Structures are given as structure tokens and as C-alpha cells.
Amino acid sequence: MKRLLLPVIILLCACSLCAADDSLPDTATLSANRMRFDAQTGDFLADGNVIITAGDLTVKAPAGSGNVDRREINFEQGITASGKWMGDPVDIKAGRLLLSFADVPTCKFQEGVRGGIGTMRLDADRLTITGAGGITDPTPEDKQTKFWLTKARNLEDTSRGLSFGADSVEGVIRGGDLYDLTAKKSVWLKGKPKAKGDAVSLNGDNALYSLERGSVVVSGHVVAVQ
């Protein structure tokens, strides 16, 4: 029996999401060179030039699997994600990715995560991003991206010249900018508090960053060098 070699496309319906939030996309389009789909269970396997497009986000990988009913897809090997998530520019590479279109759309990147979201550039073991307002055109109240990082080797806010590192980081991006951030364990921070000032290096156990207050607070065994 010959295997199907022509590109195959399936639509992952998200009608229940549309009823709750009109800003979410009605469908995500998945294409691949070869695909096996089980109509009874909703499970599918895709292989060869796998591409999914949902709103302004495009993910490419050599292989993927998932379930239509649960509206989730697992990608493995050489993941690239580009476009926009919650209106913020995304350009990320990773070894694995779980993409979910459940009530709260979620991307979970793993294994050598590198790239950028909004004004941030990052290098970490894991990255999770979510958005309550949808993927394409979130409402003004929900127009933000929440993110979590594990083993953040570097998290740079390019718009303000600040770089962070920590075992765990969580924060919020609004309008492409890093709005607030909480870093825990083995925290380091580098940057210039003033454009014409000297660079400052801080180390500590925890750190809180707030764009609204314009401050960074580092606590716990703090060492500062200017």
C-alpha cells in the first residue's frame, strides 16, 4: 500500500472558543507531506514539512502529532515559530513545542529555547506563553502576553538595555514591551539606570521589575557592582 505523498491539510475547528470570544481564530490550518488521521479518536500524526497557521502565528517542524477534539498539537525537532502572538512579534526556535487552542491559548516551548517576543530576546530551557484575549485581535482589556521561563540564561529587554538571568522567571508583555517581571533563585541583572551612566551589575536571590514604576528591586544576598 502506497503512502500518501502529496501535502495533506486538516482544519482544527475551535467553534466552542468562538462562542466565548470572537477574537479567537475559527480554525488552524495544518499541512504536511504525510498524515494519518483517526476520525474516531481525533488523533493525528504528521510528517514532513509540517506547518500550522493560526491567525498571525506560523509554526514549522519536521514532524508533529496531536488531537483535533482537544485542539492541541505536539511538535518535535527543529521548531520555528514566527509571526505574532497576542499582537506581539514572535521569532522563536526550540527542540519541542506543545501548542494548545483550549480556553486559554498556550505555547509551551522546550529544549534550547532561543529567540524573541516583543522587545525581549531570550535563551532558556523552557518558555510558556499564554493569552486570555486570543491569538489575533485580543480585546483591549486582555491585550497582554503572560510568560514563564525555566533556567533563563539570558532575558534581554532591548528597548531599555536591561538583561536578566534566573532559575525561574514570570512576567507580562503589553504592547510589545516587558511590563513586569518576577525572577527567583540565582538572579543576575545588568544594565544602565541612566543613558549616560555607568553599567550596573546586580546579583541576588530575587528580583522584581516594573515598567510602570520604572524600577528594579533585587533582594536576598545582594551584590552590586558599578
GUMAR-973807 format. One record per residue: residue in one letter; x, y, z of N, C-alpha, C in turn. Coordinates in steps of 0.001 Angstrom, whole numbers, plus 500000, padded with zeros to 6 digits. Example, Ala and Ser with C-alpha at 12.3 -4.5 7.8 and 13.67 -1.06 7.14 Angstrom:
2
{A; {513190; 494310; 507800}; {512300; 495500; 507800}; {513200; 496700; 507800}},
{S; {512850; 497750; 507080}; {513670; 498940; 507140}; {512900; 500030; 507870}},
***
This chain:
226
{M; {500839; 498803; 500000}; {500000; 500000; 500000}; {500875; 501249; 500000}},
{K; {500654; 502127; 499066}; {501466; 503322; 498950}; {501062; 504341; 500013}},
{R; {502067; 505085; 500511}; {501794; 506138; 501462}; {501441; 507412; 500705}},
{L; {500615; 508231; 501322}; {500197; 509473; 500692}; {501365; 510447; 500704}},
{L; {501808; 510911; 499549}; {502967; 511778; 499452}; {502600; 513239; 499211}},
{L; {501417; 513499; 498688}; {501008; 514872; 498435}; {500702; 515572; 499752}},
{P; {500869; 516904; 499805}; {500546; 517632; 501032}; {499104; 517400; 501456}},
{V; {498901; 517207; 502754}; {497580; 516989; 503315}; {497261; 518138; 504251}},
{I; {496024; 518616; 504241}; {495628; 519730; 505094}; {494400; 519347; 505892}},
{I; {494417; 519613; 507211}; {493222; 519433; 508017}; {492952; 520720; 508774}},
{L; {491701; 520939; 509133}; {491310; 522128; 509879}; {490973; 521739; 511298}},
{L; {491570; 522428; 512268}; {491302; 522172; 513671}; {490241; 523157; 514129}},
{C; {489011; 522721; 514190}; {487906; 523626; 514499}; {487963; 524075; 515952}},
{A; {487595; 525309; 516182}; {487573; 525874; 517533}; {486277; 526616; 517756}},
{C; {485155; 526016; 517376}; {483864; 526680; 517446}; {483490; 527051; 518869}},
{S; {483826; 526193; 519842}; {483469; 526497; 521221}; {484199; 527734; 521715}},
{L; {485426; 527931; 521211}; {486160; 529123; 521597}; {485529; 530364; 520994}},
{C; {485072; 530257; 519745}; {484489; 531418; 519091}; {483242; 531877; 519816}},
{A; {482504; 530935; 520377}; {481293; 531314; 521095}; {481630; 532123; 522336}},
{A; {482793; 531835; 522943}; {483172; 532531; 524162}; {483923; 533820; 523878}},
{D; {484635; 533876; 522763}; {485472; 535035; 522470}; {485635; 535160; 520970}},
{D; {485036; 536181; 520371}; {485067; 536349; 518918}; {486461; 536666; 518403}},
{S; {487406; 537038; 519299}; {488737; 537402; 518844}; {489582; 536187; 518494}},
{L; {489181; 534993; 518911}; {489951; 533790; 518615}; {489717; 533340; 517175}},
{P; {490727; 532711; 516551}; {490537; 532234; 515187}; {489574; 531060; 515149}},
{D; {488731; 530977; 514057}; {487798; 529844; 513975}; {488523; 528549; 513674}},
{T; {489626; 528608; 512932}; {490339; 527389; 512565}; {491842; 527608; 512574}},
{A; {492562; 526503; 512701}; {494001; 526487; 512483}; {494240; 525499; 511341}},
{T; {495062; 525861; 510398}; {495325; 525017; 509241}; {496653; 524290; 509407}},
{L; {496604; 522964; 509311}; {497796; 522135; 509453}; {498063; 521421; 508136}},
{S; {499280; 521538; 507612}; {499644; 520855; 506371}; {500923; 520049; 506591}},
{A; {501082; 518974; 505819}; {502253; 518105; 505925}; {502365; 517263; 504670}},
{N; {503538; 516677; 504438}; {503721; 515792; 503288}; {502974; 514469; 503475}},
{R; {502958; 513968; 504717}; {502265; 512719; 505015}; {501493; 512896; 506313}},
{M; {500296; 512337; 506360}; {499497; 512468; 507569}; {498581; 511270; 507750}},
{R; {498416; 510853; 509006}; {497476; 509798; 509347}; {496486; 510358; 510359}},
{F; {495200; 510220; 510054}; {494165; 510811; 510896}; {493140; 509753; 511284}},
{D; {492825; 509671; 512581}; {491834; 508737; 513090}; {490554; 509520; 513368}},
{A; {489532; 509315; 512539}; {488289; 510078; 512656}; {487532; 509764; 513946}},
{Q; {487735; 508567; 514502}; {487014; 508192; 515719}; {487612; 508841; 516969}},
{T; {488927; 508849; 517087}; {489578; 509397; 518278}; {489990; 510857; 518117}},
{G; {490137; 511309; 516870}; {490613; 512671; 516629}; {492117; 512794; 516640}},
{D; {492841; 511661; 516846}; {494299; 511685; 516863}; {494851; 511793; 515442}},
{F; {495994; 512446; 515317}; {496644; 512509; 514009}; {498155; 512524; 514169}},
{L; {498844; 512019; 513134}; {500297; 512056; 513027}; {500651; 512742; 511722}},
{A; {501584; 513677; 511771}; {502003; 514404; 510578}; {503510; 514311; 510441}},
{D; {503992; 514184; 509202}; {505424; 514006; 508976}; {505825; 514706; 507682}},
{G; {506956; 515392; 507733}; {507491; 516027; 506544}; {506925; 517414; 506295}},
{N; {507742; 518446; 506516}; {507350; 519823; 506240}; {506014; 520172; 506896}},
{V; {505930; 519909; 508188}; {504698; 520178; 508930}; {504586; 521675; 509221}},
{I; {503464; 522269; 508854}; {503243; 523703; 509043}; {501840; 523918; 509595}},
{I; {501740; 524694; 510665}; {500433; 525086; 511177}; {500349; 526605; 511179}},
{T; {499217; 527109; 510728}; {498977; 528549; 510712}; {497687; 528838; 511469}},
{A; {497775; 529710; 512470}; {496615; 530111; 513249}; {496682; 531619; 513435}},
{G; {495772; 532339; 512792}; {495844; 533783; 512855}; {497147; 534256; 512237}},
{D; {497933; 535032; 512994}; {499203; 535560; 512508}; {500398; 534716; 512925}},
{L; {500151; 533574; 513557}; {501238; 532719; 514027}; {501442; 531540; 513094}},
{T; {502701; 531270; 512730}; {503054; 530125; 511889}; {504132; 529305; 512579}},
{V; {503904; 527995; 512689}; {504875; 527082; 513302}; {505274; 526040; 512266}},
{K; {506588; 525789; 512158}; {507108; 524801; 511221}; {507955; 523784; 511975}},
{A; {507861; 522510; 511551}; {508623; 521437; 512186}; {508681; 520236; 511249}},
{P; {509662; 519334; 511442}; {509731; 518124; 510620}; {508588; 517156; 510882}},
{A; {508069; 517122; 512134}; {507026; 516156; 512482}; {506138; 516725; 513580}},
{G; {504940; 516156; 513677}; {504029; 516598; 514722}; {502915; 515583; 514939}},
{S; {502267; 515682; 516100}; {501125; 514822; 516413}; {500187; 515602; 517315}},
{G; {498941; 515134; 517412}; {498002; 515847; 518266}; {496621; 515249; 518219}},
{N; {495653; 516044; 518682}; {494270; 515610; 518723}; {493370; 516778; 518352}},
{V; {492498; 516553; 517379}; {491611; 517601; 516894}; {490594; 517997; 517951}},
{D; {490020; 517003; 518648}; {488991; 517296; 519642}; {489540; 518115; 520809}},
{R; {490760; 517805; 521241}; {491370; 518547; 522350}; {492026; 519842; 521865}},
{R; {492116; 520013; 520540}; {492697; 521197; 519918}; {494129; 521434; 520420}},
{E; {494965; 520401; 520306}; {496350; 520536; 520713}; {497262; 519796; 519741}},
{I; {498483; 520299; 519608}; {499459; 519739; 518678}; {500822; 519704; 519359}},
{N; {501529; 518573; 519212}; {502899; 518426; 519698}; {503853; 518436; 518511}},
{F; {504846; 519307; 518564}; {505883; 519342; 517540}; {507198; 518878; 518152}},
{E; {507996; 518175; 517349}; {509296; 517715; 517806}; {510354; 518005; 516746}},
{Q; {511575; 518291; 517239}; {512736; 518508; 516380}; {512646; 519847; 515630}},
{G; {513632; 520669; 515807}; {513800; 521856; 514988}; {512576; 522729; 514808}},
{I; {511973; 523196; 515913}; {510770; 524008; 515834}; {511117; 525455; 515522}},
{T; {510367; 526085; 514638}; {510446; 527528; 514432}; {509043; 528099; 514494}},
{A; {508874; 529153; 515291}; {507590; 529841; 515411}; {507805; 531301; 515060}},
{S; {506982; 531831; 514161}; {507159; 533209; 513730}; {505800; 533858; 513490}},
{G; {505798; 535177; 513469}; {504562; 535914; 513256}; {504213; 536734; 514470}},
{K; {502966; 536585; 514965}; {502524; 537347; 516132}; {501700; 536470; 517070}},
{W; {501893; 536689; 518356}; {501091; 536045; 519405}; {500529; 537160; 520271}},
{M; {499208; 537253; 520380}; {498560; 538319; 521124}; {498973; 539696; 520607}},
{G; {499272; 539782; 519311}; {499670; 541047; 518715}; {501141; 541369; 518862}},
{D; {501900; 540562; 519629}; {503328; 540810; 519833}; {504157; 539982; 518855}},
{P; {505188; 540577; 518235}; {506042; 539837; 517303}; {506713; 538651; 517981}},
{V; {506757; 537516; 517286}; {507363; 536291; 517822}; {508335; 535723; 516792}},
{D; {509509; 535323; 517260}; {510500; 534655; 516411}; {511310; 533733; 517322}},
{I; {510902; 532460; 517418}; {511464; 531548; 518410}; {511845; 530222; 517765}},
{K; {512952; 529653; 518237}; {513373; 528318; 517850}; {513499; 527458; 519103}},
{A; {513128; 526175; 518979}; {513191; 525261; 520126}; {513225; 523827; 519635}},
{G; {513476; 522899; 520574}; {513507; 521483; 520225}; {512130; 520848; 520237}},
{R; {511230; 521340; 521099}; {509870; 520784; 521199}; {508874; 521911; 521460}},
{L; {507614; 521650; 521087}; {506559; 522637; 521304}; {505209; 521946; 521455}},
{L; {504462; 522354; 522487}; {503066; 521964; 522630}; {502233; 523216; 522386}},
{L; {501385; 523171; 521368}; {500518; 524295; 521021}; {499082; 523896; 521307}},
{S; {498418; 524666; 522185}; {497065; 524336; 522603}; {496113; 525489; 522302}},
{F; {494933; 525147; 521762}; {493899; 526144; 521498}; {492731; 525949; 522453}},
{A; {493031; 525586; 523695}; {491990; 525417; 524704}; {491448; 526786; 525099}},
{D; {490702; 526855; 526229}; {490079; 528117; 526623}; {491086; 529255; 526733}},
{V; {492304; 528940; 527185}; {493388; 529922; 527199}; {494474; 529429; 526248}},
{P; {494609; 530022; 525046}; {495621; 529577; 524084}; {497017; 529600; 524717}},
{T; {497778; 528504; 524497}; {499063; 528355; 525167}; {500109; 527770; 524232}},
{C; {501339; 528307; 524321}; {502508; 527736; 523652}; {503505; 527314; 524722}},
{K; {503957; 526039; 524668}; {504961; 525561; 525604}; {506185; 525099; 524820}},
{F; {507236; 525906; 524836}; {508489; 525588; 524146}; {509446; 524918; 525122}},
{Q; {510217; 523927; 524633}; {511186; 523233; 525465}; {512453; 522956; 524659}},
{E; {513547; 522698; 525380}; {514819; 522246; 524812}; {515482; 523333; 523953}},
{G; {516336; 524121; 524596}; {517111; 525126; 523878}; {516268; 526193; 523237}},
{V; {515474; 526884; 524052}; {514567; 527912; 523529}; {515339; 529213; 523317}},
{R; {515334; 529706; 522093}; {516031; 530944; 521765}; {515193; 531775; 520802}},
{G; {515302; 533103; 520943}; {514577; 533975; 520020}; {514050; 535196; 520731}},
{G; {512871; 535668; 520281}; {512347; 536889; 520867}; {510834; 536972; 520837}},
{I; {510304; 537753; 521803}; {508890; 538109; 521860}; {508832; 539599; 522145}},
{G; {508145; 540360; 521306}; {508094; 541797; 521509}; {509496; 542376; 521531}},
{T; {509836; 543132; 522574}; {511170; 543736; 522687}; {512149; 542823; 523423}},
{M; {511723; 541603; 523799}; {512570; 540700; 524568}; {513323; 539726; 523669}},
{R; {514577; 539482; 524039}; {515367; 538404; 523457}; {515671; 537433; 524591}},
{L; {515621; 536124; 524312}; {515750; 535170; 525408}; {516512; 533918; 525010}},
{D; {517054; 533270; 526046}; {517748; 531994; 525932}; {517438; 531220; 527203}},
{A; {516664; 530122; 527100}; {516209; 529408; 528288}; {515945; 527946; 527964}},
{D; {515757; 527133; 529025}; {515410; 525731; 528831}; {513950; 525576; 528415}},
{R; {513054; 526373; 529039}; {511628; 526272; 528753}; {510994; 527651; 528706}},
{L; {509998; 527781; 527868}; {509217; 529011; 527775}; {507758; 528648; 527571}},
{T; {506892; 529212; 528405}; {505446; 529072; 528238}; {504851; 530459; 528059}},
{I; {504031; 530634; 527018}; {503347; 531909; 526829}; {501855; 531634; 526677}},
{T; {501042; 532477; 527302}; {499595; 532347; 527218}; {498982; 533711; 526951}},
{G; {497703; 533694; 526573}; {496992; 534948; 526362}; {495506; 534743; 526472}},
{A; {494871; 535428; 527409}; {493434; 535248; 527620}; {492604; 535908; 526543}},
{G; {493190; 536845; 525801}; {492404; 537602; 524832}; {492379; 537020; 523438}},
{G; {493008; 535891; 523208}; {493002; 535307; 521875}; {494344; 535470; 521194}},
{I; {494457; 534971; 519978}; {495742; 534969; 519283}; {495874; 536152; 518326}},
{T; {494787; 536528; 517670}; {494899; 537520; 516612}; {494598; 538940; 517061}},
{D; {493374; 539217; 517471}; {492977; 540566; 517852}; {492367; 540569; 519248}},
{P; {493190; 540496; 520300}; {492659; 540458; 521657}; {491961; 541753; 522027}},
{T; {491046; 541673; 522970}; {490333; 542853; 523428}; {491307; 543763; 524178}},
{P; {491000; 545068; 524279}; {491905; 545982; 524998}; {492183; 545544; 526427}},
{E; {491171; 544940; 527095}; {491351; 544507; 528474}; {492323; 543340; 528595}},
{D; {492397; 542515; 527562}; {493213; 541303; 527627}; {494437; 541358; 526733}},
{K; {494762; 542531; 526225}; {495852; 542607; 525257}; {497203; 542532; 525960}},
{Q; {497557; 541331; 526359}; {498841; 541106; 527005}; {499224; 539640; 526850}},
{T; {500514; 539387; 526939}; {501050; 538032; 526897}; {501690; 537722; 528237}},
{K; {501272; 536644; 528864}; {501908; 536188; 530093}; {502955; 535139; 529729}},
{F; {504092; 535152; 530422}; {505143; 534197; 530089}; {505817; 533664; 531345}},
{W; {506349; 532445; 531209}; {507116; 531783; 532267}; {508369; 531200; 531638}},
{L; {509521; 531356; 532310}; {510784; 530818; 531839}; {511394; 529926; 532916}},
{T; {512009; 528826; 532488}; {512769; 527954; 533377}; {514224; 527957; 532930}},
{K; {515139; 528141; 533885}; {516571; 528219; 533593}; {516829; 529279; 532519}},
{A; {516486; 530497; 532857}; {516686; 531615; 531922}; {518158; 532027; 531946}},
{R; {518895; 531644; 530914}; {520303; 532013; 530834}; {520456; 533489; 530495}},
{N; {519515; 534009; 529706}; {519541; 535427; 529376}; {518158; 535873; 528919}},
{L; {517685; 536973; 529491}; {516434; 537595; 529086}; {516721; 539084; 528954}},
{E; {516764; 539570; 527728}; {517160; 540951; 527470}; {515960; 541783; 527020}},
{D; {515763; 542921; 527677}; {514784; 543903; 527244}; {515531; 544899; 526365}},
{T; {515456; 544714; 525059}; {516265; 545512; 524136}; {515871; 546984; 524132}},
{S; {514639; 547303; 524507}; {514203; 548694; 524487}; {514789; 549497; 525640}},
{R; {515244; 548818; 526710}; {515762; 549517; 527878}; {517172; 549090; 528266}},
{G; {517767; 548228; 527472}; {519147; 547855; 527729}; {519364; 547097; 529022}},
{L; {518357; 546310; 529445}; {518467; 545517; 530661}; {518526; 544035; 530311}},
{S; {519353; 543295; 531033}; {519449; 541848; 530851}; {519293; 541162; 532199}},
{F; {518516; 540054; 532211}; {518263; 539284; 533428}; {518695; 537840; 533222}},
{G; {518890; 537155; 534330}; {519077; 535717; 534324}; {518582; 535166; 535647}},
{A; {517985; 533961; 535665}; {517466; 533381; 536900}; {517033; 531951; 536646}},
{D; {516847; 531186; 537739}; {516340; 529821; 537617}; {514907; 529813; 537098}},
{S; {514086; 530776; 537558}; {512708; 530863; 537090}; {512295; 532328; 536957}},
{V; {511523; 532601; 535917}; {511075; 533965; 535631}; {509623; 533905; 535184}},
{E; {508826; 534853; 535649}; {507488; 535011; 535109}; {507199; 536499; 534950}},
{G; {506389; 536836; 533938}; {506131; 538241; 533703}; {505024; 538462; 532696}},
{V; {504871; 539725; 532299}; {503813; 540140; 531390}; {504396; 541066; 530334}},
{I; {503969; 540866; 529076}; {504317; 541759; 527975}; {503052; 542475; 527539}},
{R; {503116; 543795; 527439}; {501982; 544580; 526959}; {502443; 545498; 525835}},
{G; {501722; 545456; 524721}; {502086; 546301; 523589}; {503503; 546078; 523118}},
{G; {503992; 544845; 523265}; {505354; 544523; 522838}; {506418; 544802; 523867}},
{D; {506083; 545532; 524958}; {507063; 545898; 525983}; {506987; 544963; 527185}},
{L; {508135; 544740; 527817}; {508186; 543999; 529067}; {507574; 544876; 530157}},
{Y; {506387; 544497; 530644}; {505631; 545342; 531573}; {506023; 545076; 533027}},
{D; {506081; 543829; 533412}; {506601; 543489; 534743}; {507195; 542093; 534727}},
{L; {508025; 541828; 535747}; {508779; 540571; 535767}; {509127; 540224; 537207}},
{T; {509038; 538930; 537524}; {509494; 538403; 538808}; {510497; 537292; 538542}},
{A; {511699; 537427; 539083}; {512752; 536433; 538888}; {513132; 535837; 540242}},
{K; {513370; 534506; 540267}; {513671; 533830; 541522}; {514870; 532901; 541359}},
{K; {515722; 532895; 542369}; {516879; 532000; 542507}; {517983; 532315; 541487}},
{S; {519175; 532518; 542023}; {520368; 532775; 541198}; {520120; 533903; 540202}},
{V; {519612; 535006; 540707}; {519247; 536132; 539838}; {520466; 537005; 539559}},
{W; {520609; 537425; 538312}; {521588; 538454; 537973}; {520934; 539475; 537043}},
{L; {521430; 540682; 537105}; {520879; 541787; 536327}; {522007; 542685; 535865}},
{K; {521983; 543063; 534615}; {522966; 544003; 534070}; {522240; 545072; 533268}},
{G; {522735; 546307; 533361}; {522131; 547379; 532588}; {522609; 548733; 533048}},
{K; {522058; 549789; 532417}; {522382; 551165; 532774}; {521135; 551860; 533289}},
{P; {521143; 552316; 534557}; {519981; 553015; 535073}; {519728; 554330; 534359}},
{K; {520783; 554945; 533823}; {520660; 556175; 533040}; {521440; 556016; 531745}},
{A; {520961; 556685; 530701}; {521569; 556518; 529376}; {523056; 556875; 529384}},
{K; {523432; 557893; 530189}; {524817; 558351; 530207}; {525585; 557818; 531414}},
{G; {524961; 556989; 532226}; {525627; 556476; 533423}; {526445; 555237; 533139}},
{D; {527119; 554769; 534190}; {527908; 553549; 534085}; {527009; 552322; 534211}},
{A; {527459; 551236; 533622}; {526698; 549989; 533705}; {526716; 549469; 535138}},
{V; {525615; 548839; 535547}; {525481; 548283; 536884}; {525228; 546784; 536775}},
{S; {525869; 546002; 537643}; {525657; 544566; 537701}; {525163; 544206; 539097}},
{L; {524024; 543503; 539177}; {523424; 543117; 540450}; {523232; 541605; 540489}},
{N; {523501; 541019; 541637}; {523231; 539605; 541875}; {522433; 539466; 543167}},
{G; {521477; 538518; 543202}; {520691; 538310; 544401}; {519827; 537077; 544284}},
{D; {518954; 536893; 545269}; {518076; 535726; 545281}; {516792; 535957; 544497}},
{N; {516296; 537193; 544505}; {515022; 537505; 543839}; {515086; 538894; 543222}},
{A; {514221; 539126; 542227}; {514161; 540444; 541606}; {512742; 540738; 541128}},
{L; {512338; 542004; 541262}; {511046; 542477; 540772}; {511301; 543650; 539839}},
{Y; {510742; 543563; 538635}; {510900; 544637; 537657}; {509529; 545175; 537289}},
{S; {509394; 546515; 537232}; {508123; 547138; 536878}; {508361; 548289; 535914}},
{L; {507776; 548189; 534724}; {507867; 549280; 533758}; {507084; 550489; 534250}},
{E; {505918; 550235; 534873}; {505060; 551322; 535345}; {505759; 552162; 536415}},
{R; {506451; 551491; 537349}; {507166; 552217; 538401}; {508557; 552635; 537969}},
{G; {509041; 552047; 536872}; {510375; 552384; 536395}; {511461; 551927; 537342}},
{S; {511302; 550737; 537933}; {512262; 550296; 538943}; {512536; 548806; 538855}},
{V; {513702; 548431; 539388}; {514065; 547036; 539589}; {514478; 546883; 541054}},
{V; {513861; 545938; 541769}; {514193; 545693; 543164}; {514794; 544297; 543284}},
{V; {516033; 544221; 543746}; {516719; 542941; 543942}; {516854; 542695; 545449}},
{S; {516569; 541485; 545900}; {516607; 541183; 547338}; {517283; 539845; 547579}},
{G; {517800; 539678; 548813}; {518406; 538411; 549207}; {519866; 538279; 548787}},
{H; {520801; 538494; 549717}; {522247; 538348; 549436}; {522655; 539147; 548187}},
{V; {522291; 540412; 548187}; {522528; 541264; 547022}; {523980; 541730; 546963}},
{V; {524551; 541618; 545765}; {525884; 542152; 545481}; {525745; 543064; 544263}},
{A; {526214; 544322; 544408}; {526098; 545286; 543324}; {527478; 545803; 542940}},
{V; {527719; 545924; 541628}; {528984; 546441; 541117}; {528682; 547488; 540062}},
{Q; {529302; 548665; 540182}; {529131; 549725; 539172}; {530493; 550109; 538638}},
***
